[in-house]
Amino acid sequence: MKRLSRAICTTLVSATALAVAQPAAAQSVPNAPTGPVETQYYANGPFATTTTRSTAACDSKGNQCDVFYPANIASSTTRLPLVVWANGTASTPDNYTIWLKHLASWGFVVVATRDQQTGYGNTALDSLAYMQAQDINPASPFYQRIDFAHVGAAGHSQGASGAANAMFHSGGVIKTTVTFELPNQNWCNPADNCLLTPTLTGGSGSIFYVSGTADSLIAPDTQSGGTQLNSQTAYYNATPAGMLKAKGLLKGANHNDVTGTPGCGLLGFLKACANGVYGYLGFPTAWLAWQLKGDATAGAAFKNGTGEFFTATAWQGRVSNIP
């Protein structure tokens, strides 16, 4: 990302309050869920969660990894799907605690490198390799606990590029990606620190593009500025028809809402985020539950034109190719 992008992200994210780890009551927050699938996955899942940090480096840059997971994983009778998380510019997993714990509460193991420059996706893939090593280590709490047939990726801003790049370079191990505020290529220097068209069109898997209507500067919905991939719509349109794909914008959400709580901001006026993470909890979690856990009802919510996603009052700019 360019220095300007890094400065914006660093300033905004550092101002974000992250003390609350549970969703607020739906009626008390902006972009509250309205339909049954969104409402179900907006709420925390059935599992209490815990977090651990690797004692040594887990990626090729020397960063440690944080792992969010159900607290009862040792007694689980089934292997759990894995989600690889990629941070935005100058951010760490600490900035996404609400979202990452929420996923873990739904029975996912989430691994997040502490790398603050994740756009290429290499450190996200390193964190996947770290979990593969943990799965065969009898001393690890994750010994024989991970379902590597069901691996997804997700990321924010530069990390949205990193998550997608990780999927497309995973040799098919990563099956799906959720991108939050995927930046247009005007912010990328060098250019391949963003998701590129050849990578996108030559890939496989599924992808859910998520942004906010108040993020017109970094992750706009429509084409501007002349670059080939300069909007969420351009990325969606460039995604091959053979891949399952969807796109939507959360109303009023800005670039860093995924990091925070309602009203977040320094003294209430420097708005690191506007509406907070809550509107992002429902459908992105439902997408992963569909793709990685086989929840067909969650998948039906994304059916083109008629699924619940298309009638949800908090969302606009929705498209999908889900039959």
C-alpha positions as CSV (number, residue, x, y, z in Angstrom):
1,M,0.0,0.0,0.0
2,K,1.2,3.6,-0.6
3,R,2.5,5.6,2.3
4,L,-0.7,7.7,2.3
5,S,-2.8,4.5,2.7
6,R,-0.6,3.3,5.5
7,A,-0.9,6.7,7.3
8,I,-4.7,6.7,7.0
9,C,-5.0,3.1,8.2
10,T,-2.5,3.6,11.1
11,T,-4.3,6.7,12.3
12,L,-7.7,5.3,12.1
13,V,-7.1,1.9,13.4
14,S,-5.0,3.1,16.4
15,A,-7.9,5.2,17.5
16,T,-10.4,2.3,17.5
17,A,-11.8,1.1,20.8
18,L,-11.7,-2.7,21.0
19,A,-12.8,-3.5,24.6
20,V,-16.1,-5.2,23.7
21,A,-15.8,-8.8,22.5
22,Q,-19.5,-9.6,22.3
23,P,-22.2,-8.4,19.8
24,A,-24.4,-5.7,21.2
25,A,-28.2,-6.3,21.3
26,A,-29.3,-6.1,17.7
27,Q,-31.8,-3.3,18.2
28,S,-29.2,-1.1,19.8
29,V,-26.7,-1.0,17.0
30,P,-26.6,0.4,13.4
31,N,-27.2,-2.1,10.6
32,A,-28.9,-4.6,12.8
33,P,-29.9,-7.9,11.2
34,T,-33.4,-8.4,9.9
35,G,-33.7,-11.9,8.4
36,P,-33.3,-15.3,10.1
37,V,-29.9,-16.3,8.6
38,E,-28.4,-12.9,9.2
39,T,-29.8,-12.8,12.7
40,Q,-28.6,-16.3,13.5
41,Y,-25.0,-15.6,12.5
42,Y,-25.0,-12.1,13.9
43,A,-25.3,-13.6,17.3
44,N,-22.3,-15.4,18.9
45,G,-22.2,-19.1,18.2
46,P,-22.5,-21.9,20.8
47,F,-18.9,-22.2,21.7
48,A,-16.9,-20.3,24.4
49,T,-13.6,-19.2,22.9
50,T,-10.0,-18.9,23.9
51,T,-6.9,-17.5,22.2
52,T,-3.3,-18.5,22.2
53,R,-0.1,-17.0,20.6
54,S,2.7,-19.0,19.0
55,T,5.8,-19.1,21.2
56,A,8.0,-18.8,18.1
57,A,7.7,-17.2,14.6
58,C,5.0,-18.7,12.5
59,D,5.7,-16.9,9.2
60,S,8.7,-16.2,7.0
61,K,9.0,-12.6,8.3
62,G,9.5,-13.7,11.9
63,N,6.0,-12.8,13.2
64,Q,4.1,-14.8,15.7
65,C,0.6,-16.0,15.1
66,D,-2.6,-15.7,17.2
67,V,-5.0,-18.5,17.1
68,F,-8.7,-18.1,18.1
69,Y,-10.6,-21.3,18.7
70,P,-13.4,-23.0,20.7
71,A,-12.3,-23.6,24.3
72,N,-13.5,-27.2,24.2
73,I,-11.5,-28.2,21.2
74,A,-9.7,-31.0,23.0
75,S,-13.0,-32.8,23.5
76,S,-14.4,-32.1,20.1
77,T,-15.4,-35.3,18.3
78,T,-14.9,-33.8,14.8
79,R,-12.1,-31.8,13.2
80,L,-12.9,-28.1,12.9
81,P,-12.6,-25.9,9.7
82,L,-9.8,-23.4,9.6
83,V,-10.0,-19.7,8.6
84,V,-6.7,-17.9,7.8
85,W,-6.9,-14.2,8.6
86,A,-4.8,-11.4,7.0
87,N,-4.5,-8.0,8.7
88,G,-4.9,-4.5,7.1
89,T,-1.9,-2.2,6.7
90,A,-0.1,-1.5,10.0
91,S,-2.6,-3.7,11.9
92,T,-2.4,-6.8,14.0
93,P,-5.0,-9.3,15.1
94,D,-5.6,-7.1,18.2
95,N,-7.5,-4.8,15.9
96,Y,-10.0,-7.5,14.9
97,T,-10.7,-9.2,18.2
98,I,-14.5,-9.0,18.0
99,W,-14.6,-10.5,14.5
100,L,-12.1,-13.2,15.1
101,K,-13.6,-14.3,18.4
102,H,-17.0,-14.3,16.8
103,L,-15.8,-16.7,14.1
104,A,-14.3,-19.0,16.8
105,S,-17.6,-19.1,18.6
106,W,-19.2,-20.7,15.5
107,G,-16.7,-23.6,15.6
108,F,-14.0,-22.3,13.4
109,V,-10.3,-22.3,14.3
110,V,-8.9,-18.9,13.1
111,V,-5.1,-18.3,12.6
112,A,-3.9,-14.8,12.2
113,T,-0.3,-13.9,11.7
114,R,0.8,-10.6,13.4
115,D,2.3,-9.4,10.1
116,Q,1.3,-5.8,9.3
117,Q,2.0,-6.0,5.6
118,T,0.0,-9.0,4.3
119,G,-0.9,-8.0,0.7
120,Y,1.0,-10.7,-1.1
121,G,-0.6,-13.4,0.9
122,N,2.7,-15.2,1.6
123,T,2.5,-14.8,5.4
124,A,-1.1,-15.9,5.4
125,L,0.0,-19.1,3.6
126,D,2.8,-19.4,6.2
127,S,0.2,-19.3,9.0
128,L,-1.6,-22.1,7.2
129,A,1.6,-24.2,7.1
130,Y,2.1,-23.4,10.8
131,M,-1.4,-24.9,11.6
132,Q,-0.6,-27.9,9.4
133,A,2.5,-28.5,11.6
134,Q,0.5,-28.1,14.7
135,D,-2.0,-30.7,13.6
136,I,0.7,-33.4,13.5
137,N,2.4,-32.3,16.8
138,P,1.1,-34.4,19.7
139,A,2.1,-31.6,22.1
140,S,-0.1,-29.1,20.4
141,P,-3.7,-28.3,21.4
142,F,-4.5,-28.5,17.7
143,Y,-3.2,-32.1,17.3
144,Q,-5.5,-33.8,14.9
145,R,-8.1,-31.1,15.4
146,I,-8.1,-29.2,12.1
147,D,-10.1,-30.1,9.0
148,F,-7.8,-29.2,6.2
149,A,-10.4,-30.2,3.6
150,H,-12.3,-27.1,4.7
151,V,-10.0,-24.1,4.8
152,G,-11.1,-20.5,4.1
153,A,-9.4,-17.1,4.2
154,A,-10.5,-13.6,5.1
155,G,-8.8,-10.2,5.5
156,H,-9.3,-6.5,5.7
157,S,-7.9,-3.7,3.4
158,Q,-4.4,-4.8,2.3
159,G,-5.2,-8.0,4.1
160,A,-8.2,-8.5,1.8
161,S,-5.7,-8.7,-1.1
162,G,-3.6,-11.0,1.1
163,A,-6.5,-13.4,1.8
164,A,-7.4,-13.6,-1.9
165,N,-3.8,-14.0,-3.0
166,A,-3.4,-16.7,-0.4
167,M,-6.4,-18.6,-1.8
168,F,-5.3,-18.4,-5.3
169,H,-1.7,-19.5,-4.5
170,S,-2.7,-22.3,-2.1
171,G,-3.0,-25.0,-4.7
172,G,-6.6,-25.5,-3.9
173,V,-6.2,-25.9,-0.1
174,I,-8.1,-22.6,0.6
175,K,-11.6,-23.0,-0.7
176,T,-13.2,-19.6,-0.1
177,T,-12.4,-16.0,0.7
178,V,-14.2,-13.1,2.4
179,T,-12.6,-9.7,1.5
180,F,-13.4,-6.7,3.7
181,E,-12.7,-3.4,2.0
182,L,-10.5,-4.7,-0.8
183,P,-8.5,-1.6,-1.9
184,N,-8.6,-0.3,-5.4
185,Q,-5.3,-0.5,-7.2
186,N,-4.6,3.2,-6.9
187,W,-3.5,2.5,-3.3
188,C,-1.1,-0.3,-4.2
189,N,2.6,0.3,-4.7
190,P,4.0,-2.0,-6.0
191,A,0.9,-3.0,-8.0
192,D,1.2,-6.7,-7.1
193,N,0.6,-5.9,-3.4
194,C,-3.0,-5.9,-4.5
195,L,-5.0,-8.6,-6.1
196,L,-4.3,-8.6,-9.8
197,T,-6.5,-9.6,-12.8
198,P,-4.3,-12.5,-14.0
199,T,-4.3,-14.0,-10.5
200,L,-8.0,-13.5,-10.2
201,T,-9.0,-14.9,-13.5
202,G,-6.7,-17.9,-13.3
203,G,-7.9,-18.9,-9.9
204,S,-10.5,-21.3,-8.3
205,G,-12.6,-21.2,-5.2
206,S,-15.3,-18.8,-4.1
207,I,-15.3,-15.2,-2.9
208,F,-17.5,-12.8,-1.1
209,Y,-16.6,-9.1,-1.6
210,V,-17.7,-7.0,1.3
211,S,-17.3,-3.2,1.6
212,G,-19.2,-0.2,3.0
213,T,-21.1,2.7,1.4
214,A,-18.9,5.2,3.3
215,D,-15.6,3.7,2.0
216,S,-15.6,5.5,-1.4
217,L,-12.0,6.6,-1.0
218,I,-10.1,3.3,-0.6
219,A,-12.6,0.6,-1.5
220,P,-15.3,2.2,-3.8
221,D,-18.1,0.2,-5.3
222,T,-17.9,1.6,-8.8
223,Q,-15.1,2.2,-11.3
224,S,-13.1,5.4,-11.0
225,G,-9.6,6.7,-11.8
226,G,-8.9,4.6,-14.8
227,T,-7.3,1.4,-13.4
228,Q,-8.7,-1.9,-14.5
229,L,-9.6,-3.0,-10.9
230,N,-10.5,0.1,-9.2
231,S,-13.7,-0.9,-7.4
232,Q,-15.6,-3.7,-5.8
233,T,-17.8,-4.0,-8.8
234,A,-14.7,-4.3,-11.1
235,Y,-13.3,-7.0,-8.9
236,Y,-16.6,-8.9,-8.9
237,N,-17.0,-8.6,-12.7
238,A,-13.4,-9.8,-13.3
239,T,-14.0,-12.9,-11.1
240,P,-14.6,-15.9,-13.4
241,A,-18.2,-17.0,-13.8
242,G,-17.1,-20.5,-12.9
243,M,-16.4,-19.3,-9.3
244,L,-19.2,-18.8,-6.8
245,K,-19.2,-15.1,-6.0
246,A,-21.2,-12.4,-4.2
247,K,-20.7,-8.7,-3.4
248,G,-22.5,-6.3,-1.0
249,L,-22.0,-3.0,0.7
250,L,-23.0,-2.3,4.3
251,K,-24.8,1.0,4.6
252,G,-22.9,3.8,6.2
253,A,-19.8,1.6,7.0
254,N,-16.4,3.1,6.4
255,H,-13.0,1.6,5.8
256,N,-12.3,0.6,9.4
257,D,-15.7,-0.4,10.8
258,V,-14.7,-4.1,10.8
259,T,-12.2,-3.1,13.6
260,G,-14.6,-1.5,16.1
261,T,-17.7,-0.8,18.2
262,P,-20.5,1.8,17.5
263,G,-19.3,5.3,18.2
264,C,-15.7,4.3,18.1
265,G,-13.2,7.2,17.7
266,L,-10.9,9.4,19.6
267,L,-13.1,11.4,22.0
268,G,-16.0,10.6,19.8
269,F,-15.0,12.9,16.9
270,L,-12.1,11.2,15.1
271,K,-14.2,8.5,13.6
272,A,-11.9,5.5,13.2
273,C,-15.1,3.7,12.5
274,A,-18.7,4.8,12.2
275,N,-21.0,2.0,12.9
276,G,-18.7,-0.7,14.2
277,V,-18.2,-4.3,13.2
278,Y,-21.7,-5.5,14.1
279,G,-23.3,-5.3,10.7
280,Y,-20.4,-7.4,9.3
281,L,-21.0,-10.3,11.7
282,G,-24.0,-11.9,10.1
283,F,-23.6,-12.6,6.4
284,P,-19.8,-13.0,6.2
285,T,-20.1,-15.6,9.0
286,A,-23.0,-17.3,7.1
287,W,-20.9,-17.4,3.9
288,L,-18.1,-19.2,5.8
289,A,-20.6,-21.5,7.5
290,W,-22.0,-22.4,4.1
291,Q,-18.7,-22.9,2.3
292,L,-16.7,-24.6,5.1
293,K,-19.4,-26.3,7.2
294,G,-22.1,-27.1,4.6
295,D,-24.9,-25.0,6.0
296,A,-27.2,-25.1,3.0
297,T,-29.7,-22.7,4.6
298,A,-26.9,-20.1,5.0
299,G,-26.0,-20.7,1.3
300,A,-29.5,-20.1,0.1
301,A,-29.4,-16.6,1.6
302,F,-27.0,-15.6,-1.2
303,K,-29.2,-17.0,-4.0
304,N,-29.1,-14.4,-6.8
305,G,-32.0,-11.9,-6.5
306,T,-34.2,-13.9,-4.2
307,G,-32.0,-14.9,-1.2
308,E,-32.3,-13.2,2.2
309,F,-29.1,-11.2,1.4
310,F,-31.0,-9.3,-1.3
311,T,-33.8,-8.2,1.1
312,A,-31.6,-7.3,4.1
313,T,-32.2,-3.6,4.9
314,A,-28.6,-2.9,6.0
315,W,-27.1,-3.9,2.6
316,Q,-27.0,-2.5,-0.9
317,G,-25.1,-3.0,-4.1
318,R,-25.8,-6.7,-3.9
319,V,-25.0,-9.1,-6.7
320,S,-24.2,-12.8,-6.8
321,N,-24.1,-15.7,-9.2
322,I,-25.4,-18.2,-6.7
323,P,-28.1,-20.3,-8.5
